[in-house]
Amino acid sequence: MKHLNIEQKRPRIAVFDFTGCEGCQLQLANKEETLGAFLDAIEVVRFREVSSAEGDDYEVALIDGAISRADEVERLKAIRGQAKMLVAMGSCACFGGVNKLKNAYDLDEANREVYGDCPKETMPTMAVKDVVPVDLEVPGCPVSKDEMERVVQHLVWDLPLPSYAYPVCLECKQRYTVCRFDLGELCLGPITRAGCGAPCPAGGLGCWGCRGPAESPNYDEFFALAKEKGFTEDEIKDRLGFFGGFEDVP
Amino acid sequence: MTSSGKTTKKINLNVDVHHLTRVEGHGNIKVHVTDGKLTEARWDVVETPRFFEVMLKGKHYTTAGILTARICGICSIGHCLASVRATENAFGITIPETAAKLRLLAKHGETLQSHTLHLFFLAAPDFLGLTSAIPLKDLNPEVFGVAARLKGLANRLCDVVAGRTTHPVSIQVGGMAKMPDQYALQELKAQCERAVDDLAATVEFFRTLEIPDFQRETEFVSLKGERDYPFIGGRLLSTDGVERPESDYRAMTNEYVTESNTSKWCKLSRESLAVGALARLNNNYHRLHPKARAAAVQFDLAPVCYNPFMNNIAQLVECVHVVHDSMRIIDELVDLREPETMAPVSPRAGQGIAAVEAPRGILYHDYEYNDQGRIVRANCVIPTTQNNANIHYDMAALVKQFAVDGMTDEKLELLCSMLVRAYDPCISCSVH
């Protein structure tokens, strides 16, 4: 198919869901003003949440959710075997997400607390990359539809993939949001990868770091700043551990 | 053929659906009819458990709403609202009136978003013989446009009021962290006014679809509206006449664990109960906006309706209600000057329980706090958890009614799938 005399590909895309809230795949149906063009640019081969079509001839697999049961490991490996490109979509797929918080507890005890004497199969939560190689990570809780559009533009026209080296702080400045630190709140904006448009600080909530670290974050300065503002080590650690993206913090 | 004209041919039917499509989360359907006799009809939830109640233990009150929003990607506002209200009830906080109005407006945005997603993208394709709503873009661009505009309005409402469509940021313990910009509110009002025609077109469109004729007497549970159609807090009511305060939610749910489901099941006066749009409408029909009642009349939908497929229509009626009610709320909000949206918060030890009507039905969060403002015990009872047993028992009755001469495996699979979809289950939510 040609558009403006440029040959464009129509990638065959499948969406798969594992452990999570399925909110990231739902974002694909958002941004209604460009939804028609978005759907025209791709071929949706399989997308269980919105379609009964069950094609297996996909090239690109978008993975929503983390991995937390043996059958999920097998299902994911089979998808990796078919997909030319595998995209971890959202913080659960990229880092394990909030699901990973359960790993801090004894899972047998957790099972007893929720299910009594009828325990259900489970295992420690893993990110997608802990199970199979990942070609592209698009973090966020939820993922941003703008960023997913740019992934599709890359697949269709070979446009460069979005890359956000800078932190969320910059996007707050761009939209004139008052610094949450100045309002006496903890915020991971100085070290978190931008690209979300900084909706949380603008909506009255310091950044929780759902997109993981920006490129070469200055952790020393950040810790010094947070401590200077009166936040304890535990508070900062709790925040960094929330979405699982800051596991490599020194 | 016998002399009475009835068939004596024995019917055999098999339906085996692994990971049903066009629903949120993972569930399976199994039906067997052998020699005209129903031998099995099952709805099983196989979603992976996430153990949110365990993850909440030890969490600070400022974290609970942010964490529990992640229970669900569709009804994150409902979860966040139930969470912060449970905390506010534990701490004895009354939020400012403006914050209450904003919360209801955000809730309306979520109800409209979730219902339009379900009606057009998840439910409608079955009635049109399509695998998804994507072909509608070319087959019926008018209807696709209506769906996209209504969903767009819904997302805009959530963005402006709650700070983001999925996983809200402004709904916090004590009230709302932000008063939306007056111009954004005015623009939303104008968008609501334009949506009235789209709602009329939606009613027309759904009138052309054939709703299966099936009934099973069911106990419907929802909030009880005192003055308004209820969404946030209040007494609990069932169509079998059980009425309890919000704090007595355990008596209304009676959760229990089954072997084959990762979701729990619930019951009240019967072996199962139902929640959701139809339950709300059955219990609160006369509190609907007059325009919404007029829409209900067009489908002969009046209480008590026992056809679960009519939950689709009840959702449509609620779409009309929330758009008209949103215009009223915006009018009240733009008249306010320098409104306060946050109450002071001081943690204290104790228990807090809150009920909220999420799009798929009544949702409960129940937390116990220590004096440091950290959670020591948490329990969340999800709408779809309350519906799963009812879907299961509906399935047997549905198969018994439709397993007659001429029925095929394919037709029965579609019918059973449509039954599950009519409940708009939020399966990963129900397991949490």
Interface residues (C-beta under 8 A of the other chain):
Chain A: D17 F18 T19 G20 C21 E22 G23 C24 Q25 L26 Q27 A29 N30 E32 E33 L35 G36 L39 D40 V44 F47 R48 E49 V50 S51 S52 A53 E54 S68 R69 E72 G97 V98 N99 L101 K102 Y105 L107 E109 A110 N111 E113 V114 Y115 G116 C118 K120 T122 C141 P142 P199 C200 A202 G203 G204 L205 W208 D238 F242
Chain B: H19 T21 R22 V23 E24 G25 H26 T48 P49 R50 F51 E53 V54 M55 K57 H60 T63 I66 L67 R70 I71 C72 G73 I74 S76 L117 F121 L122 P125 T131 S132 A133 I134 K137 F144 A148 R149 K151 G152 N155 A162 G163 R164 T165 T166 H167 P168 V169 S170 Q172 M176 A177 K178 V257 T258 E259 T262 S428 C429
